Amino acid sequence: MAKRNISSGPMLNAYPDSIGGTLEDIVNVLKTDDVRGAFDSFYILPSVFNTDLDRGFSVIDYSINEELASRQAIEDIKNLGVSLKLDFILNHLSVLSPQFQDIITNGENSKYKDFFINWNKFWEGHGQMTEEGYIQPDADIIKDMFFRKPGLPILMIRFPDGKDVPYWNTFYQEVRYDKVDAQDLMKMARLAGEKMQYITAEILSKKINAAIDEGKTPSEMDFAGYESYRQLVVDGLEANRKYLGQMDLNIQSDLVWEYYDTVLKTLAEYGARIVRLDAFAYAPKAPGEKNFMNEPATWDTLERVQKIADKYNLQLLPEIHASYGEKTYEVLAAKGYMTYDFFLPGLLIDALESHNGAHLADWAREMKANGIDTVNMLGCHDGIPLLDLKGILAEDRIQNLIDIVVSRGGYVKDLHGAKNMYYQVNATYYSALGEDDKKMLLARAIQMFMPGKPQVWYLDLFQGKNDHEAVKRAGAGGHKEINRTNLSPEDIKERLTWPSVQEQLKLLKFRKECKAFGFDADFDVTVDGANMTMIWSKDGAKATLKANLADYSYEIITE
């Protein structure tokens, strides 16, 4: 494999407001004597951009979020010798993006009407039109498609001519109706060429607003006693409805590829060296094909994106969750890409709980032997991906890990009831380890000696515990907030005095500075019961980790 144009040193991972509240606050922490020199990269999650939902993964545009960051803060990070890893959400854009708003405003006259996927155009000739105005695809042609929410992945959009048009919407969606007052209803009546008296409008507005509070759509509202006004009110409410959501892009459109080029150029100008491709495997779609990991279209799309990235000297990091047994990571590596090591988090918990590192060592050897370059991690903004271990650990052993993390306060994520299809356990890594400082330190030491580029979730570094109150505040679907607690400057100041945090920082600085490590360095690992030895060597430098998985002690030896 070709030599990487990035270093294998540690990478911080945080939202721009994770520490102190703004990216400027994080820069101040990076400048402290305690933290300076611990990281050579920083993965800033996408709320650093102009976004609306999913804490950044619904992008309106890639300008800097003025409330959380500034170009100066980004320059300050680069001046510290820290390069950036940034997200490119390849599959979708926010409903509030200029492109989609142009569709809502101009309908069929919009230059962007095919920038997104018109559901009915996509499925034309492959299903039956429903009374609701969307095509229900034939069962035999949709059977292999994987939808992340119940029902069909569509959002009905009201065009200016009053026509409802379905657009493909894999992820989040929400339709909102504004409350009305008497004057609003009287205006609706005038526009419809009718008349509504003020007192009638006042009474009717209260009924309508109560229905909106109950979550009813206009067509579901009760107009008893006011039936003659039903259609004009329904039309008026629908014409002014508001949307939130993430709309899938149509990669058959030349405009989409022009947009891709613009985004990658922008990220490079910010100082990105690594670009994470979020949800990219959902992008290629065709009738009769899968809508996730559609092969060979997924790889063809990735190759085309890579050609653009090459213009801007960007290293792509495709994000794909798949079980070990599927060997998707091997395909990515064979094509020359880095991949995420989604196996390490679970394998480490397994090794620490079973006091045996055989499976972990086997995976480390495989990576080096087969030239699989990874970004590895313990925790991250998502959950701990234990089901990725299928094929490397037995099913009952995986379930045991899930049970352990849940017993320590974690949450199980499932996909509309199909928990064996895809789920993660949501917990901080520190809590997943039983909030044991020795386990946390040994896990960090082993991560520093694993092949790949170590990515460090800020809450792991500062030993955050499961935040159940944040989950309650977030409501339905808020399970991920358990591991996204924002830390104040006072929190950071206190935690920097904790011996276990100081030891983690020493490990990070060691990993960054020691010359024995690298994508092209030599590596060996041996396991003898609870004892695991990991050795790196390069150009005369040598680093050895002797780890005891029974008492969680470790020793580092350098030559």
Disulfide bonds with the S-S distance in Angstrom:
none
